[in-house]
Amino acid sequence: MGHNFSSKREAIFKTIASTKSHPSARWVYDELKDEIPNLSLGTVYRNIALFKEQGKIISVANVDGEERIDADVSDHAHFVCERCGGVYDLHSSELSPLEKELSQKGFEIKRKNVVFHGICCECSKN
């Protein structure tokens, strides 16, 4: 079965949206290459750039030289483990003291990207 441009794009987005692993372009490509044999890594990268431009996904962090992305564009922070490379969602409805200060000073926050780096609880056990 052949895949046209829009069906490739749809498959790429569905693959990104179907995981909580905060995938890289390479991971997305590897997930789809058997299903779409004529898919190129360049096509995955171009579509990821388009999805970011459209606000459908966000860039979370660079882990081991690869950009990691998230289709959950809701307001949340991330934690990146420097040992295993895991990326974890952190959800909190509380405004941080920095956000409160900015708001009180009249700043309007349009977007934020908070990423903590360290060692995850699983890696800290070892």
C-alpha positions as CSV (number, residue, x, y, z in Angstrom):
1,M,0.0,0.0,0.0
2,G,1.4,3.4,-1.0
3,H,1.5,6.3,1.4
4,N,0.9,9.8,0.1
5,F,2.4,12.9,1.7
6,S,-0.6,13.6,3.9
7,S,-0.9,10.0,5.1
8,K,2.8,10.0,6.0
9,R,2.3,13.2,7.9
10,E,-0.7,11.8,9.7
11,A,1.2,8.6,10.6
12,I,4.1,10.6,12.0
13,F,1.9,12.8,14.1
14,K,-0.1,9.8,15.4
15,T,3.1,8.0,16.3
16,I,4.4,11.0,18.3
17,A,1.0,11.5,20.0
18,S,0.6,7.8,20.9
19,T,3.7,7.7,23.2
20,K,4.6,9.3,26.5
21,S,8.3,8.6,25.9
22,H,9.1,12.0,24.5
23,P,10.5,10.5,21.3
24,S,13.3,11.6,19.0
25,A,12.9,11.8,15.2
26,R,15.0,8.6,14.9
27,W,12.6,6.8,17.3
28,V,9.6,7.9,15.2
29,Y,11.3,6.9,12.0
30,D,12.2,3.4,13.5
31,E,8.6,2.9,14.6
32,L,7.2,3.7,11.1
33,K,9.8,2.3,8.7
34,D,8.3,-1.2,8.4
35,E,4.8,0.2,7.9
36,I,5.9,2.9,5.4
37,P,9.0,1.6,3.6
38,N,9.5,4.7,1.5
39,L,9.6,7.0,4.6
40,S,12.8,8.9,5.0
41,L,14.3,10.3,8.2
42,G,14.4,13.7,6.4
43,T,10.6,13.5,6.0
44,V,10.2,12.8,9.7
45,Y,12.4,15.8,10.6
46,R,10.5,18.2,8.2
47,N,7.2,17.1,9.6
48,I,8.4,17.6,13.2
49,A,9.5,21.1,12.3
50,L,6.1,21.7,10.8
51,F,4.3,20.4,13.8
52,K,6.3,22.6,16.1
53,E,5.6,25.6,13.9
54,Q,1.8,24.7,14.1
55,G,2.0,24.3,17.8
56,K,1.0,20.7,17.7
57,I,4.1,19.5,19.5
58,I,6.9,21.1,21.6
59,S,10.6,20.5,21.8
60,V,11.4,19.4,25.3
61,A,15.2,18.9,25.5
62,N,18.3,17.7,23.7
63,V,19.2,14.2,25.1
64,D,22.4,12.5,23.8
65,G,22.4,14.8,20.8
66,E,18.8,14.1,19.8
67,E,15.9,16.5,20.1
68,R,13.1,15.0,22.2
69,I,9.6,16.1,21.5
70,D,6.1,16.0,23.1
71,A,2.6,16.1,21.6
72,D,1.2,17.0,25.0
73,V,1.3,20.8,24.6
74,S,-0.5,21.5,27.9
75,D,1.3,23.6,30.4
76,H,3.7,21.3,32.2
77,A,7.4,20.9,33.0
78,H,9.8,18.0,32.3
79,F,12.6,16.2,34.1
80,V,15.5,14.7,32.0
81,C,17.6,12.0,33.6
82,E,21.3,12.6,32.8
83,R,22.0,8.9,33.3
84,C,19.4,6.9,31.4
85,G,18.1,9.7,29.1
86,G,14.5,9.3,30.3
87,V,12.2,12.3,30.0
88,Y,9.3,12.6,32.5
89,D,6.3,14.8,32.6
90,L,5.7,17.0,35.7
91,H,2.2,18.4,36.1
92,S,1.4,21.0,38.7
93,S,-1.4,23.5,38.7
94,E,0.5,25.8,41.1
95,L,2.1,29.0,39.7
96,S,5.8,29.1,40.5
97,P,7.1,32.1,42.5
98,L,8.8,33.3,39.2
99,E,5.5,33.2,37.4
100,K,3.8,35.1,40.2
101,E,6.5,37.7,40.2
102,L,6.3,38.2,36.4
103,S,2.5,38.5,36.6
104,Q,2.7,41.1,39.4
105,K,5.2,43.1,37.4
106,G,2.8,43.2,34.4
107,F,4.6,40.6,32.2
108,E,2.3,38.4,30.1
109,I,3.7,34.9,29.8
110,K,2.8,33.4,26.4
111,R,4.7,30.2,26.7
112,K,7.1,28.5,29.1
113,N,9.5,25.6,28.9
114,V,10.7,24.4,32.2
115,V,13.1,21.4,32.2
116,F,14.9,20.0,35.2
117,H,18.0,17.9,34.7
118,G,19.4,15.3,37.1
119,I,19.2,11.7,38.0
120,C,15.8,9.9,38.0
121,C,14.5,7.9,41.0
122,E,15.2,4.6,39.1
123,C,18.8,5.5,38.3
124,S,19.5,6.9,41.8
125,K,18.7,3.4,43.2
126,N,21.6,1.9,41.2
